[in-house]
Amino acid sequence: MKTLVVYYSLEGNTEYVANKIKEKTGADVLKLVPQKAYPNKGFGKFFFGGGSSVIGETRELEPYEVCLDEYERVILGFPVWAARITPPLRMFIEENKSKLVNKNLIAYACQSGNGAEKAFAKLAEGIGVDGFEKTAVFLDPKSKHTEEKDKQIEEFCEILK
Ligand SMILES: Cc1cc2nc3c(=O)[nH]c(=O)nc-3n(C[C@H](O)[C@H](O)[C@H](O)COP(=O)(O)O)c2cc1C
C-alpha cells in the first residue's frame, strides 16, 4: 500500500520513528516545518509550545509539496504537547482534511509520560473520522533510547508492510 508519513518533531523523537518507518517499509516522508520555530530549550520550550497547543493554535508551515491522491495510507506522527497534537500538524490537517478522510489513517505519538490517547481522539475529531486503523505510542524513543524501544518501532513497521 503506497504510504506517506507526515510528521512534526521538535526534538527528534518523532523524526526518529518516521525515519525508521521509511527505512523499514519504503514509505515516503513529509516533514512539517513551521515558519516560526518553537523554542527547543529552557522555560520557553514548555511555555510556548504547551500554551499554543492548549489554545488549539495552528501555525503557518514552510511550503511543502505533496500529492495526497497518490497515497492510500497516511501515517500522522507528532509529539504530545499538553495531551494534544502539535500546532504544525493541526495546520496540515486544516489544509488537507478533505483529502485525508477517505484514506487508511494511522497515527503515532511520541511522549514522555501520558496524554497520547486524548491527543489521538482530538486528532480524529479534527480530521472528521471516528478513529484510526492503528495507533502507536513511543516513549522518547531517541532521547531516552533503548534496544527495547527500537524493537517496538520495528514491530510497528512489520504491521505496516
Ligand atoms: C511543549 C511540550 C509539551 C509536552 N507535553 C507533554 C505531555 O502532555 N505529555 C507527555 O507525555 N509528554 C509531553 N511532552 C514531551 C514530548 O511529547 C516528548 O518528549 C516527545 O518524545 C518529543 O518528541 P519530539 O522529539 O519529536 O519533539 C511535551 C513536550 C513539550 C516540548
The ligand as an SDF file (V2000), in Angstrom:
LIG
                    3D

 31 33  0  0  0  0  0  0  0  0999 V2000
    5.5650   21.9270   24.8710 C   0  0  0  0  0  0  0  0  0  0  0  0
    5.6890   20.4950   25.2740 C   0  0  0  0  0  0  0  0  0  0  0  0
    4.6210   19.8500   25.8980 C   0  0  0  0  0  0  0  0  0  0  0  0
    4.7200   18.4860   26.2340 C   0  0  0  0  0  0  0  0  0  0  0  0
    3.6230   17.8620   26.7840 N   0  0  0  0  0  0  0  0  0  0  0  0
    3.6860   16.5300   27.0680 C   0  0  0  0  0  0  0  0  0  0  0  0
    2.5270   15.8370   27.5960 C   0  0  0  0  0  0  0  0  0  0  0  0
    1.4460   16.3830   27.7720 O   0  0  0  0  0  0  0  0  0  0  0  0
    2.6680   14.5140   27.8780 N   0  0  0  0  0  0  0  0  0  0  0  0
    3.8640   13.8470   27.6790 C   0  0  0  0  0  0  0  0  0  0  0  0
    3.9080   12.6460   27.9700 O   0  0  0  0  0  0  0  0  0  0  0  0
    4.9500   14.4650   27.1510 N   0  0  0  0  0  0  0  0  0  0  0  0
    4.8890   15.7920   26.8340 C   0  0  0  0  0  0  0  0  0  0  0  0
    5.9810   16.4360   26.2900 N   0  0  0  0  0  0  0  0  0  0  0  0
    7.1900   15.6370   25.9670 C   0  0  0  0  0  0  0  0  0  0  0  0
    7.2380   15.2430   24.4880 C   0  0  0  0  0  0  0  0  0  0  0  0
    5.9670   14.8170   23.9990 O   0  0  0  0  0  0  0  0  0  0  0  0
    8.2130   14.0750   24.2570 C   0  0  0  0  0  0  0  0  0  0  0  0
    9.4760   14.3780   24.7940 O   0  0  0  0  0  0  0  0  0  0  0  0
    8.3460   13.6810   22.7990 C   0  0  0  0  0  0  0  0  0  0  0  0
    9.0550   12.4560   22.6980 O   0  0  0  0  0  0  0  0  0  0  0  0
    9.0840   14.7490   21.9880 C   0  0  0  0  0  0  0  0  0  0  0  0
    9.0280   14.4360   20.6240 O   0  0  0  0  0  0  0  0  0  0  0  0
    9.9430   15.2160   19.5550 P   0  0  0  0  0  0  0  0  0  0  0  0
   11.3680   14.9300   19.9430 O   0  0  0  0  0  0  0  0  0  0  0  0
    9.5830   14.6150   18.2370 O   0  0  0  0  0  0  0  0  0  0  0  0
    9.6270   16.6740   19.6270 O   0  0  0  0  0  0  0  0  0  0  0  0
    5.9130   17.7700   25.9610 C   0  0  0  0  0  0  0  0  0  0  0  0
    6.9960   18.4450   25.3500 C   0  0  0  0  0  0  0  0  0  0  0  0
    6.8900   19.7740   25.0080 C   0  0  0  0  0  0  0  0  0  0  0  0
    8.0470   20.4770   24.3350 C   0  0  0  0  0  0  0  0  0  0  0  0
  1  2  1  0
  2  3  1  0
  2 30  2  0
  3  4  2  0
  4  5  1  0
  4 28  1  0
  5  6  2  0
  6  7  1  0
  6 13  1  0
  7  8  2  0
  7  9  1  0
  9 10  1  0
 10 11  2  0
 10 12  1  0
 12 13  2  0
 13 14  1  0
 14 15  1  0
 14 28  1  0
 15 16  1  0
 16 17  1  0
 16 18  1  0
 18 19  1  0
 18 20  1  0
 20 21  1  0
 20 22  1  0
 22 23  1  0
 23 24  1  0
 24 25  2  0
 24 26  1  0
 24 27  1  0
 28 29  2  0
 29 30  1  0
 30 31  1  0
M  END
$$$$
